[in-house]
């Protein structure tokens, strides 16, 4: 090779590398999956879970115990109601997430939002799932953090992985492996988690098992730990809708491991349309309220983290308030006017960020343990305001879709999971099918 040829090739290389770096800095990142996180309070020896302030009212039906299935009993629910919480000590978490949109490059965002101590990540990887704990080995990619295979999530902070090239299809099961060489859940630092994931995740035997084809002798968990979202590099026109709510958005009482929540059905419909890509992000927390803390902080307190800061978010659907109403029982507060004021706050904050925000009516709840006639009057008033005030940019009328025409205060029997508060799989599908896809143009 001549000297001139070598010089020419070096020139091309020198010019190309910065161009590629510049192009990747301009990548349009959109979350394909996300969850809303809560703090799992840590046990106090001999006393169960340590209270964080005054005792909260009894949670609504379907609220998972702190830490998800296999978690310690919450205060007031009796000792021994649940096994000890899932803790991690020199083990690998294998967690499954179901994507909405696809892509060829992705990165993972970890969170220690509620922790007071740093969390060390000894190794991490992503892969496409085969079944159960098994991955598709050829798809496995190690994750790095600024080029380092190890990372630290500081207290209250997030940690974004470097991007990796993976051919990710829409509606795919993605495996995220995290090796935690230290302790998670045994000290005083709260664990950042999502309870009641309706998804089986796995905890390995001792050691680093990141990227292994399958886990042997694993322990199952029904919660996600430290996972905030998965993002893909997408076309500039790609959008994301955050579905913001309580257990009915979270998918309580849907069939686990089937992705039967109403946001999942919405994602399937959007993917089948094959027009403009729209990601669907589930920001539901079972037991959540608009105006009060309890199962997670209030909707008003978490709206920035769980909606406004989601990567690529352009639209929001809000379905919140039934727990405020039910837990309030016959008390005059919170009133319908109080809840409407809270919804107006969410609308103003979304509009300030240029988002379109849609209000979803509250589904029937006669027959639920916390049903009262006073609560039904509040639900009716809030739904009427959502439908007629034009404060929201649009309306999703879940009440109309799920109620029994012969007894409109109740769920249609075919859509009732049995607790008269949450839909069954058919009810969740009907809700997802009722959303006008033109709202996302």
NUDRENDO-669522 format. One record per residue (C-alpha): residue number from 1; residue in one letter; x, y, z. Coordinates in steps of 0.25 Angstrom, whole numbers. Each point is the difference from the previous one (the first is absolute). Example, Ala and Ser with C-alpha at 12.3 -4.5 7.8 and 13.67 -1.06 7.14 Angstrom:
+-----+-----+-------+-------+-------+
!   n ! res !    c1 !    c2 !    c3 !
+-----+-----+-------+-------+-------+
!   1 !   A !    49 !   -18 !    31 !
!   2 !   S !     6 !    14 !    -2 !
+-----+-----+-------+-------+-------+
This chain:
+-----+-----+-------+-------+-------+
!   n ! res !    c1 !    c2 !    c3 !
+-----+-----+-------+-------+-------+
!   1 !   X !     0 !     0 !     0 !
!   2 !   X !     5 !    14 !    -4 !
!   3 !   X !     3 !    11 !    10 !
!   4 !   X !   -11 !     8 !    -7 !
!   5 !   X !   -10 !   -11 !     2 !
!   6 !   X !     4 !    -2 !    15 !
!   7 !   X !    -2 !    15 !     2 !
!   8 !   X !   -13 !     0 !    -7 !
!   9 !   X !    -5 !   -11 !     8 !
!  10 !   X !     4 !     7 !    13 !
!  11 !   X !    -7 !    13 !    -4 !
!  12 !   X !   -13 !    -8 !    -3 !
!  13 !   X !     1 !    -7 !    14 !
!  14 !   X !     4 !    13 !     7 !
!  15 !   X !   -12 !     7 !    -6 !
!  16 !   X !   -10 !   -11 !     1 !
!  17 !   X !     2 !    -3 !    15 !
!  18 !   X !    -4 !    14 !     5 !
!  19 !   X !   -12 !     0 !   -10 !
!  20 !   X !    -5 !   -13 !     6 !
!  21 !   X !     1 !     5 !    14 !
!  22 !   X !    -7 !    13 !    -4 !
!  23 !   X !   -11 !    -8 !    -7 !
!  24 !   X !    -2 !    -9 !    13 !
!  25 !   X !    -1 !    13 !     8 !
!  26 !   X !   -12 !     4 !    -8 !
!  27 !   X !    -7 !   -14 !     2 !
!  28 !   X !   -14 !     2 !     4 !
!  29 !   X !    -2 !    -9 !    12 !
!  30 !   X !   -14 !    -5 !     4 !
!  31 !   X !    -4 !    -9 !    11 !
!  32 !   X !    -6 !   -13 !    -5 !
!  33 !   X !    -3 !    -5 !    14 !
!  34 !   X !    -1 !     7 !    14 !
!  35 !   X !    -5 !    -2 !    13 !
!  36 !   X !    -4 !     8 !    12 !
!  37 !   X !     9 !    -2 !    12 !
!  38 !   X !    -3 !     0 !    15 !
!  39 !   X !     8 !    -1 !    13 !
!  40 !   X !     0 !   -14 !     7 !
!  41 !   X !     1 !     3 !    15 !
!  42 !   X !    10 !    -8 !     7 !
!  43 !   X !    -3 !    -9 !    12 !
!  44 !   X !     3 !     3 !    14 !
!  45 !   X !     5 !   -12 !     8 !
!  46 !   X !   -12 !    -6 !     8 !
!  47 !   X !   -10 !    10 !    -5 !
!  48 !   X !    -3 !    -2 !   -15 !
!  49 !   X !     1 !    11 !    -9 !
!  50 !   X !     4 !    14 !     6 !
!  51 !   X !   -11 !    10 !    -1 !
!  52 !   X !     3 !    13 !    -8 !
!  53 !   X !    -9 !    10 !     7 !
!  54 !   X !   -14 !    -2 !     5 !
!  55 !   X !    -7 !   -13 !    -4 !
!  56 !   X !    -6 !     0 !   -14 !
!  57 !   X !   -15 !    -4 !    -2 !
!  58 !   X !    -2 !   -14 !    -5 !
!  59 !   X !     4 !    -2 !   -14 !
!  60 !   X !   -10 !    -3 !   -11 !
!  61 !   X !    -3 !   -14 !    -5 !
!  62 !   X !    11 !    -5 !    -9 !
!  63 !   X !    11 !     8 !     6 !
!  64 !   X !    12 !    -9 !     1 !
!  65 !   X !     9 !    -1 !    12 !
!  66 !   X !    12 !     9 !     1 !
!  67 !   X !    11 !    -7 !    -9 !
!  68 !   X !   -11 !    -7 !    -8 !
!  69 !   X !    -3 !   -15 !     1 !
!  70 !   X !     9 !    -6 !    11 !
!  71 !   X !     1 !    13 !     8 !
!  72 !   X !    -1 !     3 !    15 !
!  73 !   X !   -14 !     4 !     5 !
!  74 !   X !    -3 !    14 !     0 !
!  75 !   X !    -3 !     7 !    14 !
!  76 !   X !   -14 !    -4 !     5 !
!  77 !   X !    -2 !   -12 !    -9 !
!  78 !   X !     5 !   -11 !    10 !
!  79 !   X !    13 !    -7 !     2 !
!  80 !   X !     3 !   -12 !    -8 !
!  81 !   X !   -10 !     4 !   -11 !
!  82 !   X !    11 !     0 !   -11 !
!  83 !   X !    14 !    -7 !     0 !
!  84 !   X !    13 !     9 !     2 !
!  85 !   X !     3 !    10 !   -11 !
!  86 !   X !     9 !    -3 !   -12 !
!  87 !   X !    14 !     5 !     4 !
!  88 !   X !    12 !    -1 !    -9 !
!  89 !   X !    14 !    -4 !     5 !
!  90 !   X !    11 !    -3 !   -10 !
!  91 !   X !   -10 !    -5 !   -10 !
!  92 !   X !    -5 !     4 !   -14 !
!  93 !   X !   -14 !     5 !    -3 !
!  94 !   X !    -6 !    -5 !   -13 !
!  95 !   X !   -12 !     9 !    -3 !
!  96 !   X !    -9 !     0 !   -12 !
!  97 !   X !    -7 !    12 !    -7 !
!  98 !   X !    -9 !     0 !   -11 !
!  99 !   X !     3 !    11 !   -11 !
! 100 !   X !   -10 !     8 !    -7 !
! 101 !   X !     8 !     6 !   -12 !
! 102 !   X !    12 !    -7 !    -6 !
! 103 !   X !    14 !     5 !    -4 !
! 104 !   X !    14 !    -4 !    -3 !
! 105 !   X !     7 !     8 !    11 !
! 106 !   X !    -4 !     0 !    14 !
! 107 !   X !     5 !     5 !    14 !
! 108 !   X !    -5 !    -3 !    14 !
! 109 !   X !    -3 !    10 !    11 !
! 110 !   X !     1 !    -5 !    14 !
! 111 !   X !    -5 !     8 !    12 !
! 112 !   X !     3 !     1 !    15 !
! 113 !   X !   -10 !    11 !     2 !
! 114 !   X !    -4 !    -4 !    14 !
! 115 !   X !    13 !    -6 !     5 !
! 116 !   X !     9 !     7 !    10 !
! 117 !   X !    12 !    -8 !    -3 !
! 118 !   X !     7 !    -3 !   -13 !
! 119 !   X !    -3 !   -12 !    -8 !
! 120 !   X !    12 !    -7 !    -7 !
! 121 !   X !    -2 !    -7 !   -13 !
! 122 !   X !    10 !   -11 !    -2 !
! 123 !   X !    -4 !    -3 !   -14 !
! 124 !   X !   -12 !     1 !    -9 !
! 125 !   X !    -5 !    -5 !   -13 !
! 126 !   X !   -12 !     0 !    -9 !
! 127 !   X !    -6 !   -11 !    -9 !
! 128 !   X !   -12 !    -5 !    -7 !
! 129 !   X !    -8 !   -10 !     8 !
! 130 !   X !    -3 !   -14 !    -5 !
! 131 !   X !    -9 !    -5 !    11 !
! 132 !   X !     0 !    -1 !    16 !
! 133 !   X !    14 !     4 !     4 !
! 134 !   X !     7 !    -4 !   -13 !
! 135 !   X !     5 !    11 !   -10 !
! 136 !   X !     4 !    -1 !   -15 !
! 137 !   X !    15 !    -1 !     2 !
! 138 !   X !     4 !     7 !   -13 !
! 139 !   X !    -8 !    12 !     4 !
! 140 !   X !     7 !     3 !    13 !
! 141 !   X !     7 !    13 !     1 !
! 142 !   X !     8 !     4 !    13 !
! 143 !   X !    -3 !    14 !     5 !
! 144 !   X !    10 !    10 !     4 !
! 145 !   X !    -1 !    14 !     7 !
! 146 !   X !    10 !    10 !    -7 !
! 147 !   X !     8 !   -12 !    -5 !
! 148 !   X !     1 !    -6 !    13 !
! 149 !   X !    -7 !   -14 !     3 !
! 150 !   X !    -3 !     4 !    14 !
! 151 !   X !    -8 !    12 !     5 !
! 152 !   X !    -6 !     7 !    12 !
! 153 !   X !   -14 !     5 !     2 !
! 154 !   X !     2 !    12 !    10 !
! 155 !   X !   -11 !     2 !    10 !
! 156 !   X !   -12 !     7 !    -6 !
! 157 !   X !     6 !    -1 !   -14 !
! 158 !   X !    -1 !    -7 !   -13 !
! 159 !   X !    11 !    -8 !    -8 !
! 160 !   X !    -1 !     0 !   -16 !
! 161 !   X !     7 !   -11 !    -7 !
! 162 !   X !     8 !     1 !   -12 !
! 163 !   X !    -8 !    -3 !   -13 !
! 164 !   X !     1 !   -14 !    -6 !
! 165 !   X !    -4 !    -5 !   -14 !
! 166 !   X !   -11 !   -10 !     2 !
! 167 !   X !   -11 !    -3 !   -10 !
! 168 !   X !   -12 !     2 !     8 !
! 169 !   X !   -14 !    -3 !    -5 !
! 170 !   X !   -13 !     7 !     4 !
! 171 !   X !    -7 !    -8 !    11 !
! 172 !   X !    12 !    -8 !     4 !
! 173 !   X !     5 !    -6 !    13 !
! 174 !   X !    13 !     6 !     4 !
! 175 !   X !     9 !    -5 !    11 !
! 176 !   X !     8 !     9 !     9 !
! 177 !   X !    10 !    -6 !     9 !
! 178 !   X !     6 !     7 !    12 !
! 179 !   X !    11 !    -6 !     8 !
! 180 !   X !     0 !     7 !    14 !
! 181 !   X !    13 !    -4 !     8 !
! 182 !   X !    -5 !     7 !    12 !
! 183 !   X !   -13 !     0 !     8 !
! 184 !   X !   -13 !     5 !    -4 !
! 185 !   X !   -12 !     0 !    10 !
! 186 !   X !     8 !    -4 !    13 !
! 187 !   X !     4 !    13 !     5 !
! 188 !   X !    -8 !    13 !     3 !
! 189 !   X !     0 !     6 !   -14 !
! 190 !   X !   -13 !    -2 !    -7 !
! 191 !   X !    -1 !    -8 !   -12 !
! 192 !   X !    -4 !     6 !   -13 !
! 193 !   X !   -10 !    -9 !    -6 !
! 194 !   X !   -13 !    -2 !    -7 !
! 195 !   X !   -10 !    -9 !     7 !
! 196 !   X !   -10 !    -9 !    -7 !
! 197 !   X !     7 !    -1 !   -13 !
! 198 !   X !    -9 !   -11 !    -5 !
! 199 !   X !    13 !    -5 !    -6 !
! 200 !   X !     8 !   -12 !     5 !
! 201 !   X !    15 !     5 !     2 !
! 202 !   X !    11 !    -9 !     6 !
! 203 !   X !    12 !     1 !    10 !
! 204 !   X !    12 !    -9 !    -2 !
! 205 !   X !     8 !    -8 !    10 !
! 206 !   X !    12 !     7 !     5 !
! 207 !   X !    10 !     6 !   -10 !
! 208 !   X !     0 !     7 !   -13 !
! 209 !   X !    -9 !    -7 !   -10 !
! 210 !   X !    -2 !    12 !   -10 !
! 211 !   X !    -2 !    -5 !   -14 !
! 212 !   X !    -1 !   -15 !     3 !
! 213 !   X !    -9 !    -8 !    -9 !
! 214 !   X !   -10 !    -3 !    12 !
! 215 !   X !     0 !     0 !    15 !
! 216 !   X !     0 !   -13 !     8 !
! 217 !   X !    -7 !     0 !    14 !
! 218 !   X !    -5 !    14 !    -2 !
! 219 !   X !    -9 !     7 !    10 !
! 220 !   X !   -13 !     7 !    -6 !
! 221 !   X !    -4 !    14 !     3 !
! 222 !   X !   -12 !     8 !    -4 !
! 223 !   X !     6 !    14 !     0 !
! 224 !   X !    10 !     8 !    -8 !
! 225 !   X !    13 !     5 !     8 !
! 226 !   X !     8 !    12 !    -4 !
! 227 !   X !    -6 !     0 !   -15 !
! 228 !   X !    -6 !    14 !    -4 !
! 229 !   X !    -1 !    -2 !   -15 !
! 230 !   X !     6 !    -5 !   -13 !
! 231 !   X !     3 !    10 !   -12 !
! 232 !   X !     2 !    -2 !   -14 !
! 233 !   X !     6 !     9 !   -11 !
! 234 !   X !   -12 !     3 !    -9 !
! 235 !   X !    -5 !     9 !   -12 !
! 236 !   X !    -2 !    14 !     4 !
! 237 !   X !   -15 !    -2 !    -2 !
! 238 !   X !    -1 !   -10 !    10 !
! 239 !   X !    -9 !     3 !    12 !
! 240 !   X !    -3 !    -6 !    14 !
! 241 !   X !   -13 !     0 !     8 !
! 242 !   X !     1 !    -1 !    15 !
! 243 !   X !   -11 !    -7 !     7 !
! 244 !   X !    -1 !     6 !    14 !
! 245 !   X !    -9 !    -6 !    10 !
! 246 !   X !    -2 !   -10 !    12 !
! 247 !   X !    -2 !   -15 !     0 !
! 248 !   X !   -10 !     0 !   -12 !
! 249 !   X !    11 !     5 !    -8 !
! 250 !   X !    11 !    -8 !     7 !
! 251 !   X !    -8 !   -13 !    -4 !
! 252 !   X !    -4 !    -5 !    13 !
! 253 !   X !    -7 !   -14 !    -1 !
! 254 !   X !     3 !    -2 !   -14 !
! 255 !   X !     7 !   -13 !    -4 !
! 256 !   X !    14 !     1 !     4 !
! 257 !   X !    11 !    -2 !   -11 !
! 258 !   X !   -11 !     2 !   -11 !
! 259 !   X !     2 !    16 !    -2 !
! 260 !   X !   -15 !     1 !     1 !
! 261 !   X !    -1 !    14 !     6 !
! 262 !   X !    -8 !    11 !    -7 !
! 263 !   X !    13 !     7 !    -4 !
! 264 !   X !     5 !   -13 !    -6 !
! 265 !   X !   -12 !    -1 !    -9 !
! 266 !   X !     2 !    15 !    -4 !
! 267 !   X !    14 !    -4 !    -4 !
! 268 !   X !    -4 !   -12 !    -8 !
! 269 !   X !   -10 !     9 !    -8 !
! 270 !   X !    10 !    10 !    -3 !
! 271 !   X !    10 !   -10 !    -4 !
! 272 !   X !   -10 !    -6 !    -9 !
! 273 !   X !    -3 !    13 !    -7 !
! 274 !   X !    15 !     1 !    -5 !
! 275 !   X !    -2 !    15 !    -3 !
! 276 !   X !     7 !    10 !     9 !
! 277 !   X !     7 !    -7 !    12 !
! 278 !   X !    -6 !     3 !    13 !
! 279 !   X !     6 !    -6 !    13 !
! 280 !   X !    -8 !    -4 !    12 !
! 281 !   X !     5 !     2 !    14 !
! 282 !   X !    -7 !    -5 !    12 !
! 283 !   X !     1 !    10 !    12 !
! 284 !   X !   -11 !    -7 !     8 !
! 285 !   X !     2 !    -3 !    15 !
! 286 !   X !    -9 !    -9 !     7 !
! 287 !   X !    -7 !     8 !    12 !
! 288 !   X !     4 !    13 !    -5 !
! 289 !   X !    -8 !    13 !     3 !
! 290 !   X !     0 !    14 !    -6 !
! 291 !   X !     0 !     7 !    13 !
! 292 !   X !     7 !    -9 !    10 !
! 293 !   X !    12 !    -9 !     2 !
! 294 !   X !    -1 !   -14 !     3 !
! 295 !   X !     3 !   -10 !   -11 !
! 296 !   X !    10 !     9 !    -6 !
! 297 !   X !     0 !    15 !     2 !
! 298 !   X !   -12 !     7 !    -5 !
! 299 !   X !    -2 !     2 !   -15 !
! 300 !   X !     3 !    15 !     2 !
! 301 !   X !    13 !    -3 !     6 !
! 302 !   X !     5 !   -11 !   -10 !
! 303 !   X !    -5 !     7 !   -13 !
! 304 !   X !    13 !     6 !    -4 !
! 305 !   X !     8 !   -13 !     2 !
! 306 !   X !   -10 !   -10 !    -6 !
! 307 !   X !    -5 !     9 !   -11 !
! 308 !   X !     7 !    13 !    -4 !
! 309 !   X !    14 !    -6 !     1 !
! 310 !   X !    -3 !   -13 !    -8 !
! 311 !   X !     8 !     0 !   -13 !
! 312 !   X !    -7 !     4 !   -12 !
! 313 !   X !   -14 !     2 !     7 !
! 314 !   X !   -10 !     8 !    -8 !
! 315 !   X !   -14 !    -5 !     5 !
! 316 !   X !    -6 !    -3 !    14 !
! 317 !   X !   -12 !    -8 !     4 !
! 318 !   X !    -4 !     2 !    14 !
! 319 !   X !    -9 !    -9 !     8 !
! 320 !   X !     1 !     3 !    14 !
! 321 !   X !    -9 !     3 !    12 !
! 322 !   X !    -8 !   -13 !     4 !
! 323 !   X !     9 !    -2 !    12 !
! 324 !   X !    -2 !    14 !     5 !
! 325 !   X !   -15 !    -2 !    -1 !
! 326 !   X !     0 !   -14 !     6 !
! 327 !   X !    10 !     2 !    11 !
! 328 !   X !    -8 !    13 !     4 !
! 329 !   X !   -12 !    -9 !     1 !
! 330 !   X !   -12 !     9 !     6 !
! 331 !   X !     9 !    11 !     4 !
! 332 !   X !    -2 !    14 !    -8 !
! 333 !   X !    14 !     1 !    -3 !
! 334 !   X !     6 !    -2 !   -10 !
! 335 !   X !   -12 !     6 !    -7 !
! 336 !   X !    -2 !    -1 !   -15 !
! 337 !   X !     5 !    14 !    -1 !
! 338 !   X !    13 !    -3 !     7 !
! 339 !   X !     2 !   -11 !   -10 !
! 340 !   X !    -3 !     9 !   -12 !
! 341 !   X !    10 !    10 !     5 !
! 342 !   X !    10 !   -11 !     1 !
! 343 !   X !    -3 !    -4 !   -15 !
! 344 !   X !     1 !    15 !    -4 !
! 345 !   X !    14 !     0 !     6 !
! 346 !   X !     5 !   -12 !    -8 !
! 347 !   X !    -6 !     6 !   -13 !
! 348 !   X !     7 !    14 !     2 !
! 349 !   X !    13 !    -7 !     3 !
! 350 !   X !    -1 !    -9 !   -13 !
! 351 !   X !    -4 !    12 !    -8 !
! 352 !   X !    12 !     8 !     5 !
! 353 !   X !     9 !   -11 !    -6 !
! 354 !   X !    -8 !     0 !   -13 !
! 355 !   X !    -7 !   -14 !     2 !
! 356 !   X !   -14 !    -4 !    -4 !
! 357 !   X !    -7 !    -5 !    12 !
! 358 !   X !   -13 !    -9 !     0 !
! 359 !   X !    -9 !    -3 !    12 !
! 360 !   X !    -5 !   -14 !     2 !
! 361 !   X !   -13 !    -1 !     7 !
! 362 !   X !     0 !    -9 !    13 !
! 363 !   X !    -6 !   -14 !    -2 !
! 364 !   X !   -12 !    -5 !     9 !
! 365 !   X !     3 !    -5 !    14 !
! 366 !   X !   -13 !    -4 !     7 !
! 367 !   X !     2 !   -13 !     8 !
! 368 !   X !    15 !     4 !     3 !
! 369 !   X !     3 !    -1 !    15 !
! 370 !   X !     2 !    15 !     0 !
! 371 !   X !   -12 !     4 !    -8 !
! 372 !   X !   -10 !    10 !     6 !
! 373 !   X !   -12 !     8 !    -6 !
! 374 !   X !     8 !    13 !     4 !
! 375 !   X !    12 !    -5 !    -8 !
! 376 !   X !    -9 !    -4 !   -12 !
! 377 !   X !    -5 !    15 !     0 !
! 378 !   X !    15 !     5 !    -1 !
! 379 !   X !     3 !   -10 !   -11 !
! 380 !   X !   -12 !     4 !    -8 !
! 381 !   X !     4 !    15 !     2 !
! 382 !   X !    14 !    -2 !    -4 !
! 383 !   X !    -4 !    -8 !   -12 !
! 384 !   X !    -9 !    11 !    -4 !
! 385 !   X !    10 !    10 !     1 !
! 386 !   X !    10 !    -8 !    -8 !
! 387 !   X !   -10 !    -2 !   -11 !
! 388 !   X !    -6 !    14 !    -1 !
! 389 !   X !    10 !    10 !     5 !
! 390 !   X !    10 !     0 !   -12 !
! 391 !   X !    11 !     2 !    10 !
! 392 !   X !     7 !   -13 !    -6 !
! 393 !   X !     4 !     0 !   -14 !
! 394 !   X !    -9 !   -12 !    -2 !
! 395 !   X !    -8 !   -11 !     7 !
! 396 !   X !     2 !   -15 !     1 !
! 397 !   X !   -14 !    -5 !     6 !
! 398 !   X !     4 !   -13 !     7 !
! 399 !   X !   -12 !     1 !     9 !
! 400 !   X !    -9 !    -1 !   -12 !
! 401 !   X !     7 !   -12 !    -5 !
! 402 !   X !     0 !    -8 !    12 !
! 403 !   X !   -13 !     3 !     8 !
! 404 !   X !   -12 !    -9 !     0 !
! 405 !   X !   -11 !     7 !    -8 !
! 406 !   X !   -10 !    -6 !     9 !
! 407 !   X !     7 !     4 !    13 !
! 408 !   X !    10 !    12 !    -4 !
! 409 !   X !     6 !     1 !    13 !
! 410 !   X !     6 !   -14 !    -2 !
! 411 !   X !    10 !    -7 !    -9 !
! 412 !   X !    -6 !    -8 !   -11 !
! 413 !   X !     1 !   -14 !     5 !
! 414 !   X !     8 !    -5 !   -11 !
! 415 !   X !    11 !    11 !     3 !
! 416 !   X !     0 !    -2 !    15 !
! 417 !   X !    12 !    -7 !     6 !
! 418 !   X !    -8 !    -4 !    12 !
! 419 !   X !     3 !    12 !    10 !
! 420 !   X !    -9 !    10 !    -7 !
! 421 !   X !    11 !    10 !    -1 !
! 422 !   X !    10 !    -6 !   -10 !
! 423 !   X !    -3 !    -5 !   -14 !
! 424 !   X !     4 !   -14 !    -5 !
! 425 !   X !     8 !    -3 !   -12 !
! 426 !   X !   -12 !     2 !    -9 !
! 427 !   X !    -4 !    13 !     7 !
! 428 !   X !    15 !     5 !    -2 !
! 429 !   X !    -1 !    -3 !   -15 !
! 430 !   X !   -13 !     7 !    -1 !
! 431 !   X !     6 !    13 !     6 !
! 432 !   X !    12 !    -1 !    -9 !
! 433 !   X !    -9 !    -2 !   -12 !
! 434 !   X !    -8 !    12 !     4 !
! 435 !   X !    11 !    10 !    -2 !
! 436 !   X !    -1 !     8 !   -13 !
! 437 !   X !    14 !    -1 !    -7 !
! 438 !   X !    -2 !    13 !    -7 !
! 439 !   X !     3 !     7 !    14 !
! 440 !   X !    15 !    -3 !    -3 !
! 441 !   X !     1 !     7 !   -14 !
+-----+-----+-------+-------+-------+
